[in-house]
């Protein structure tokens, strides 16, 4: 069986909740720390191909809000991808990848459904 991968940053409260949920439910996963390992561009491309860039780009976060207005205007796929690679904190957290399934954000009921 393939091990799920949880992408995020360790000090994010939502990532902590997701990690705790996975551990409490004995679900094997590896943690990909954007701060240490950066963004896997091939993975990001796969997520964008499957979901589109909109659910992945966290426009509400501090990192995005601090960007120059020019960076925040007229966002398309290429621009969103470049922003997420340059500023991994602009990717909504966490991103859980389990085989072909990708879950953005953390809701206990969604994780329960994924691993039912």
Secondary structure, 3 states (H helix, E strand, C coil): CCCEEEEECCCCHHHHHHHHHHHHCCCCEEEEEHHHHCCCHHHHHHHHHHHCCCCCECCCCHHHHCCCHHHHCCCCHHHHHHHHHHCHHHECCCEEEECCEEEECCCHHHHHHHCC
